[in-house]
């Protein structure tokens, strides 16, 4: 039987070929996902920073991988809500503070702060899981950096402070897995050192009486963030040569003690 006998008239043959086109197209293999174009998570519309004052139960625990079980909350807390606008993320004083007021370890030697970070979508629904679940935890990590400026060779130059002793603050990752369960739940596991993310962390301020900008950045790496078995330190996202970009980069003002020395102006600059 010939193709003409099977299909009938030329018009009927043309109609049959047109019907086959979608079927042939559907059989084509899908293009591989380009993560540079598709990050596999939405972009936040709101960011909420919650800072809870606490006491470190044993001072020696700070340098020995402290967990949430090593602090006692005092009940004092401040919340900062930032909304995405045409000018970037801006803090709303109607929904919290515009800057954080904290104490240094010179004022109270055992003072420490629990910093929690929540991201919300346009519907104000929590979306932290998008940065953690389905393997996203392997390529996301928060960094807490300070940038400074110096007048060198006739130009103002901005650079990140890379020496921990010069930062004026110290930070410890205290993330738990599952991320949405209390730290003391039976199924919770401390992963702050093995898989640092920074959605929960402890920060203390070692320099007294100053005011500065803390740059909080959420890294989106394009390869696993653990490099040669180690993670990058909280203050330096360029410690290892990992291909990356930032999902979020925000400057948050901290007033330590009375904040007499102001490093948020000419001497201190953001990374943006």
C-alpha positions, 0 to 999 in steps of 0.5 A: 500500500502506498503512502497516497493510498494510506493517507488519501488526498494531498490535503489529507496528507498535509493535515496528517503531517501537521498533526504529527509536528507537536508529537515530534516536538514533544519527543525532543529532550529537555534543555538542561537547567541553567542555574544562572538563569533559573536559581530554583527559588523566588526572590524575597519581597520582605526580610525580617531580622530578629535580634534576641538578647541572651546570656552565654551560659559558659564563656568557654563555650563560645570557642567550642561550637556553641549551640542554642542550648548554650544560651539563656534568652533575657526576653529583650528583642528587637525586630527589623522588617525591610520591604523591597522598594524601587530603591532597594530594601528599606527598613520600616519603623512602623514594623520594627526598628531601623537600627539595632541597639546592642551591648558590647562584651566590655559592658557585659562579658557574657552578653550575646545575641541570637540573630534570626533571618526570615525571608517572605515572598510577595504574599508575605509567606515564609520562604526560607525553605526555598534556600534550604530544601531540595539540596539548596542548603549545599550552595547557600550561606549567609556572611556577615561582613564589614567594609571600610574605606581608606584614602590611598594614592589620591583615591578612596578605596573600599575593601572588606575587613579580613582580619577577625580581630579588626571586625569588632564583632564575632559570629557563630552559625547555630543552624539546626536540621530540620530547619523549621523545628525547635533546636530541642526537638527529638529530630533536630540536629545541630549543623552550624559547623558542618553545614553553616547557613546563618538563618540562626546565628549567635553574634557578640560585639567585642568593640565598645561604644561604636556604630557601624554597618554590618553587611549581611549577604546571602551567597548563592554559589554555583558549586558546593560551598564546602571546599576541600572539606571546609566552609568559608568563615562568616566574614569572608565569602571569597575565602575559597575560589567558588563561583557565586553571586549574592541573592541578598546583600543588605546593610544593617546599622548596629549601635554598640553601647552609646555608639560614640564612634560613628563608622557609618559615614565617611570612614565606613562604607557599604559593599553596594 
